[in-house]
């Protein structure tokens, strides 16, 4: 046969998860686990939980949640026709949950010293979409990674970003 490169793999495009996106948009950040419980097959929900626990400094929990998101993502990719390699473009928004789970697992692996896993996930993400690591690395908080997820802020709460080390409150 001649013509197109027969080694090239087609893009894998996951189906949208509007119910998960909606649930995340109306759930306070600290309550993301309720979305995961309602949608346990969603790598988007698991990656949101991994990012939240990571932002709280709970690295082993973040690693575990990211690993579940990774496995749920692999299940979804295979169901969509993925055969273990090929592009998973960031431009297709429904793919972002699995890509975020992979990134969260990669980040956690690095932080707990799993060098081999970090390298394997780096290769996986680069093969899926060469832009994804740079895109996600440039985002600093779970609310930036998941713009629809905003922490619930009550009157009197300090709306400072989660990077604030402390808040001084006083009567004057």
C-alpha positions as CSV (number, residue, x, y, z in Angstrom):
1,X,0.0,0.0,0.0
2,X,1.1,3.5,-0.6
3,X,-0.1,6.9,0.4
4,X,-0.8,8.0,4.0
5,X,1.4,6.9,6.8
6,X,-0.1,3.7,8.0
7,X,1.6,4.0,11.4
8,X,-0.3,7.2,12.3
9,X,-3.1,6.6,14.8
10,X,-6.4,8.4,14.6
11,X,-7.3,10.9,17.3
12,X,-9.3,9.6,20.2
13,X,-12.2,11.8,21.1
14,X,-14.1,11.0,24.3
15,X,-17.8,11.7,24.8
16,X,-18.8,14.8,26.8
17,X,-19.8,14.4,30.4
18,X,-22.3,17.3,30.8
19,X,-23.7,15.9,34.0
20,X,-20.2,15.8,35.6
21,X,-19.3,19.3,34.4
22,X,-22.6,20.6,35.7
23,X,-22.1,18.9,39.1
24,X,-18.6,20.3,39.4
25,X,-19.7,23.8,38.5
26,X,-22.3,23.8,41.3
27,X,-20.2,22.0,44.0
28,X,-17.9,23.8,46.5
29,X,-14.3,22.7,46.0
30,X,-14.1,21.0,49.4
31,X,-17.1,18.9,48.4
32,X,-15.8,17.5,45.2
33,X,-15.8,14.0,46.7
34,X,-19.6,14.0,46.4
35,X,-19.3,14.5,42.7
36,X,-16.8,11.6,42.5
37,X,-19.2,9.4,44.5
38,X,-22.0,10.3,42.1
39,X,-19.9,9.8,39.0
40,X,-17.2,7.2,39.8
41,X,-16.3,6.5,36.2
42,X,-15.4,10.1,35.4
43,X,-11.7,10.8,35.2
44,X,-12.7,14.5,35.2
45,X,-14.2,14.2,38.7
46,X,-11.2,12.1,40.0
47,X,-8.7,14.6,38.6
48,X,-10.6,17.5,40.2
49,X,-10.4,15.6,43.5
50,X,-6.7,14.9,43.0
51,X,-6.0,18.6,42.3
52,X,-8.0,19.7,45.4
53,X,-6.2,17.3,47.7
54,X,-2.9,18.2,46.2
55,X,-3.6,21.9,46.9
56,X,-4.2,20.9,50.5
57,X,-0.8,19.2,50.7
58,X,-2.3,15.7,51.0
59,X,0.2,14.2,48.5
60,X,-0.6,10.5,49.0
61,X,-4.3,11.0,48.7
62,X,-3.8,13.2,45.6
63,X,-1.6,10.4,44.1
64,X,-4.3,7.8,44.9
65,X,-7.1,9.9,43.4
66,X,-5.1,10.6,40.3
67,X,-4.3,6.9,39.9
68,X,-8.0,6.1,40.0
69,X,-8.7,8.9,37.5
70,X,-5.9,7.5,35.3
71,X,-7.5,4.0,35.3
72,X,-11.0,5.3,34.7
73,X,-9.5,7.4,31.8
74,X,-7.9,4.4,30.3
75,X,-11.2,2.5,30.4
76,X,-12.9,5.5,28.7
77,X,-10.2,5.7,26.1
78,X,-10.3,2.0,25.2
79,X,-14.1,2.2,25.0
80,X,-13.7,5.1,22.5
81,X,-11.4,3.0,20.3
82,X,-8.0,3.9,21.6
83,X,-5.5,1.1,21.2
84,X,-2.8,2.1,23.7
85,X,-1.2,4.9,21.7
86,X,-2.1,7.8,19.5
87,X,-3.3,11.4,19.9
88,X,-5.7,12.4,22.6
89,X,-6.0,16.1,21.8
90,X,-6.4,18.7,24.5
91,X,-8.5,20.8,22.0
92,X,-11.3,18.3,22.4
93,X,-12.7,19.4,25.8
94,X,-14.0,16.0,26.9
95,X,-10.5,14.6,26.7
96,X,-9.3,17.1,29.3
97,X,-10.4,15.0,32.3
98,X,-8.2,12.1,31.4
99,X,-5.3,14.4,30.4
100,X,-5.7,16.2,33.8
101,X,-5.7,12.9,35.6
102,X,-2.5,11.8,33.8
103,X,-0.9,15.1,34.7
104,X,-2.0,14.9,38.3
105,X,-0.6,11.4,38.6
106,X,2.7,12.5,36.9
107,X,3.0,15.5,39.3
108,X,2.3,13.3,42.4
109,X,4.7,10.6,41.1
110,X,7.5,13.2,40.9
111,X,6.7,14.4,44.4
112,X,6.8,11.0,46.0
113,X,10.0,10.0,44.1
114,X,8.4,7.6,41.6
115,X,10.9,8.6,38.9
116,X,10.1,5.7,36.5
117,X,6.4,6.5,36.6
118,X,7.0,10.2,36.2
119,X,9.1,9.4,33.0
120,X,6.5,7.0,31.7
121,X,3.7,9.5,32.2
122,X,5.7,12.3,30.6
123,X,6.1,10.1,27.5
124,X,2.4,9.2,27.6
125,X,1.2,12.8,27.9
126,X,3.7,14.0,25.2
127,X,2.5,11.3,22.8
128,X,-1.2,12.1,23.6
129,X,-0.8,15.9,23.0
130,X,2.6,17.6,23.0
131,X,1.1,20.8,24.4
132,X,-0.6,19.4,27.5
133,X,2.3,19.4,30.0
134,X,3.1,23.0,29.3
135,X,-0.6,24.0,29.4
136,X,-1.2,22.3,32.8
137,X,2.1,23.2,34.3
138,X,1.3,26.9,33.7
139,X,-1.9,26.7,35.7
140,X,-1.4,27.1,39.5
141,X,-4.6,26.2,41.3
142,X,-7.5,23.8,41.0
143,X,-9.8,26.8,40.2
144,X,-7.6,27.7,37.3
145,X,-7.5,24.1,36.1
146,X,-11.3,23.8,36.5
147,X,-12.7,27.3,36.0
148,X,-16.2,26.0,36.6
149,X,-15.2,25.0,40.1
150,X,-15.1,27.9,42.4
151,X,-14.9,27.6,46.1
152,X,-18.1,28.6,47.9
153,X,-17.4,32.0,49.5
154,X,-19.8,33.2,52.2
155,X,-20.1,36.8,53.3
156,X,-17.2,37.5,55.7
157,X,-15.0,34.8,54.2
158,X,-11.7,35.9,52.7
159,X,-11.8,35.4,48.9
160,X,-8.0,35.3,48.7
161,X,-6.4,32.7,46.5
162,X,-5.6,29.3,48.1
163,X,-1.9,30.3,48.0
164,X,-2.4,32.8,50.9
165,X,-0.5,31.4,53.9
166,X,-2.8,33.1,56.5
167,X,-5.4,35.7,57.0
168,X,-5.3,38.4,59.6
169,X,-8.7,39.4,60.9
170,X,-9.4,42.1,63.4
171,X,-12.0,44.5,64.7
172,X,-10.3,47.6,63.4
